[in-house]
C-alpha cells in the first residue's frame, strides 16, 4: 500500500488539473449567457410598465456597428440569447427566422431595415423591437441593446455591456481569423 501512495497522489493531482481545464472551458460560455441575461433583465427593468407581457416583441439581429448590414455568429448568438431571456421573463417573442417578409441576408440573420420595422411590427401587433450593435476593440467586445417603440422610433430602454475577447468570442466574430492565441 505504501508503494501505491505516490502513484495515487500523481493520479489525483493530474485529475485536478484536468478538472480545472474543463471547468475553465465551461465557465466562459456560462459567462456569455450570464452577461446577455443580465443585459436583457436590465432592459426589462428599465422599460418597466412600458412593456406589456401580453403583446409581442420582435428581436432584430445584433449587428456590427461599423457595418449595420453585417452581423456575425456572435451577433446572432447575442440576439438568440437576449430573446431567450425575454421569453424566460414571460414576454411573447416573435420568432423572426420563420418570417418570409423579413429582410434576410445569407449568413447574417434577421436584419431589421427601418422601412420594414413598422410593417412587420404592425403585422404582429408588436409593441417593441429589440435592436443592438456590437463593436470590436482590443481584448473586448462592446454591446449596446435598445428596446424601441416601432411606431415612434423612441427608445424606451437601453443597456451597454462588454464581453471579454475570449477564444469563443473571437471565433464567433471572425471565422477566418486564427484565435488560438486567445484564452
Buried (B, 14 or more C-beta within 10 A) or exposed (E): EEEEEEEEEEEEEEEEEEEEEEEEEEEBEEBBEEBBBEBBBBBBEBBEEEBEEEEBBBBBBBBBBEEEEBBBBBBBBBBBBBBBBBBEBEBBBBEBEEBEEBBBEEEBBBBBEEEBBBEBBEEBEBBBBBBBBBEBEEEEBBBBBBBBBBEEEEBBBBBEBBBBBBBBBBBBBBEEEEBEEBE
